[in-house]
Amino acid sequence: MKNIKYILLSAVSLTFFACNDIEDVDRVEAELMVDSPALVAGSADFSNFVAVGNSLTAGFTDNALFIASQDNSLPNMLSQKFALIGGGDFTQPLMNDNFGGIAVGGNRILEPRLVFGGAGPVSLESIIGPVTVSTDLAFNNPTGPFNNMGVPGAKSFHLLAPGYGSLANLSLGLANPYFVRMTGATPNASVLDLTLAQAPTFFSLWIGNNDVLGYALSGGDGTNPLTPVEGAVGVGFSATYATLIGALTANGAKGVVANIPNVTSIPHFTTVPFSPLSPANEAFGPQIPTLNGVFGQLNQVFAFLESQGVTGATDRQIVFSETAASAVVVEDESLTDLSAQIAAVLSASDTFPAFVQSFGLPAQAAPLVANLFGTIYGQARQATAADLLVLPSSAIIGTVNTDSVAFLQSQGLSEALATQFSLEGITMPLADKWVLLPSEQEEIAVAVSAFNDIIAANASQAGLALVDVNSILSELATSGIATGDFILKSNLATGGAFSLDGVHPTARGYSFLANEFMKAIDVTYGSNFEASGSLLSPSDYPTNYAAGLQ
């Protein structure tokens, strides 16, 4: 078997060529212009607007925060409309360049933004060459106070955490570099502290996304757990969110809150197909017969175990098609671990020693190889349409996992043989971090439902406007949504709504959401942004930023 370096993904690339141009989204008929009443604020006081939240509030897009994205942040767009009816200045903690990324003392800790590379997202530096990230926490933090208190990466409880903006806590994993830029002479102040110090008359709060998104982005592997629903303030979502709302409204401020979308519907989880392994690929296709011969040994074990009463064992059989795209092989932690059974059946097989010899190993190595098969494939299966592969998996599938190579060599396999059994998603099951299993998706759905019930209850009790982003994104992911001259869809890069990271909106997407915020404010406070014709025009906002943006 040759060393396969199957660098994905013809199927993924096709999604980026669905339109002739990055701006080429479906057009719809423009609405007829009609006479409109004058814009009024209703009972809302927009004189001091402060926006609180995470990356969606900060203006994050294309996997970074940069000046142009902050200029097109959702709250900055809102502030421009609020200014027409009494709103004041809106100050943001602007980055120092349009590259994105952050450094500390000249050492880069966060990377520059993504750009469109013709077939999909690529790093900025792959297009324009090396850049110097000029936003440096040690030298040039801006001076507050800031009306935009959106902190990329923040979870609900982070808004209450003292020291979350302390540079001294950064190396300990207790601080957020974006918030370090915002705390100035009060590094131990919390996000909520700095917000309340400004005595806002009107606020927006969009928080909770990362309480589920962090778990989803990590493939549900446990490194970034879901925030529990119950628990003390600063631990459980329910008590934490109620505390935030209580503090923000204590002095009579009005506001608008948004709920949490089902994150599994965003392109970060819907772009990479579960079956990307094409027989037309020059590296993969010729190896299919050999691969099927190898997995034939394993499939016989599964068939035997099924006959012995191990229900579902044959569902784990692995076969690659020579005529159609095949599913990747994944590790499924929800499956019963059959490592011991696989090793035992192979060790007892009269034909397995000959199979081992076909790889240039002595027959005496059969027990070793049997144990390795059990270890590697004890919870393995091919993916199905019910599995969601995270976007970064597109760069991993088919590559050689060097850690696996080192392990297999330590077990006595040659480097060549170890490499053959270390191909991500082919001979080596994709680890949990690359795949959201159905069971993990269900955990996310349960958490989102519970969090949204809490958000709705608090909004109702406090008399706040509520934006149902969950329903909005669901519609984006299915039929798309007509807005202005466009139909926004959730396709990565070509749909117009989501930026190149597959998680955060484009500027056009943010403008659409800003309109939804204003519509909700109209309903609750009697303003008339929509009726007066004062909503934003999405066509005024881009869906991508050029690599050479200055």
TADASUL-V34207 format. One record per backbone hydrogen bond with DSSP energy under -0.5 kcal/mol. NH is the residue of the N-H (numbers start at 1). CO is the residue of the C=O. Records with the same first field share a line. If there is no record, write none. Layout:
# TADASUL-V34207
NH->CO ; CO
This chain:
# TADASUL-V34207
4->2
5->3
6->4 ; 398
7->5
8->6 ; 397
13->9
14->10
15->11 ; 12
16->12 ; 13
17->13 ; 14
18->15
24->21
25->23
28->485
43->525
44->41
46->44
49->46
50->202
51->147
52->204
53->149
54->206
57->54
58->54
59->55
60->55
61->64
64->61
67->97
70->66
71->67
72->68
73->70
75->57
77->73
78->74
79->75
80->76
81->77 ; 78
82->78
83->79
84->81
85->82
86->83
87->82
88->46
94->92
102->110
103->135
104->107
107->104
108->106
109->102
110->102
113->99
114->62
115->122
117->115 ; 120
122->115
124->113
126->123
127->123 ; 124
128->124
129->125
133->131
134->132
136->134
137->103
139->136
140->136
147->91
148->91
149->51 ; 147
151->53
152->150
154->151
158->155
159->155 ; 156
160->157
161->158
164->161
165->187
166->163
167->165
169->166
170->167
171->167
172->169
173->170
174->169
175->169
176->164
179->176
180->176
181->177
182->179
183->179 ; 180
184->180
186->183
189->186
192->159
194->190
195->191
196->192
197->193
198->195
199->196
201->48
202->48
203->254
204->50
205->256
206->52
212->208 ; 209
213->209
214->210
216->212
217->213
218->214
219->216
220->215
221->218
227->211
235->232
236->232
237->228
238->229
240->236
241->237
242->238
243->239
244->240
245->241
246->242
247->243
248->244
249->245
250->246 ; 247
252->249
254->201
256->203
257->465
258->205
259->467
263->261
265->262
266->263
268->502
269->266
270->266
271->267
272->389
273->271
277->326
278->276
281->278
285->281
287->284
288->285
291->287
292->288
293->289
294->290
295->291
296->292
297->293 ; 294
298->294
299->295
300->296
301->297
302->298
303->299
304->300
305->301
306->302
307->303
308->304
309->306
310->305
311->309
313->310
315->312
316->313
317->314
319->317
326->277
328->274
329->425
330->381
331->430
332->330 ; 379
333->331
335->332
338->336 ; 378
342->338
343->339
344->340
345->341
346->342
347->343
348->344
349->345 ; 346
353->349
355->351
356->352
357->353
358->354
359->356
360->357
361->356
365->362
366->363
369->365
370->366
371->367
372->368
373->369
374->370
375->371
376->372
377->373
378->374
380->377
381->330
383->328
387->384
388->436
389->272 ; 387
390->434
391->268
393->390
394->391
395->392
396->393
397->393
398->424
399->396
401->422
402->400
405->401
406->402
407->403
408->404
409->405
410->406
411->407
412->409
413->408
418->414
419->415
420->416
421->417
422->419
424->399 ; 422
425->428
426->423
427->423
428->423
430->329
434->431
435->432
436->388
437->435
441->437
442->438
443->439
444->440
445->441
446->442
447->443
448->444
449->445
450->446
451->447
452->448
453->449
454->450
455->451
456->452
457->453
458->454
459->455
460->456
461->457
462->458
463->459 ; 460
464->459
465->255
467->257
468->466
469->467
472->468
473->469
474->470
475->471
476->472
477->473
478->474 ; 475
479->475
480->475
481->488
483->486
486->483
487->26
488->481 ; 486
489->495
490->476
493->498
494->492
495->491
497->489
499->504
502->499
506->497
508->542
510->506
511->507
512->508
513->509
514->510
515->511
516->512
517->513
518->514
519->515
520->516
521->517
522->518
523->519
524->520
525->521
526->522
527->521
528->40
532->528
533->530
534->529
535->529
538->536
540->537
541->538
549->546
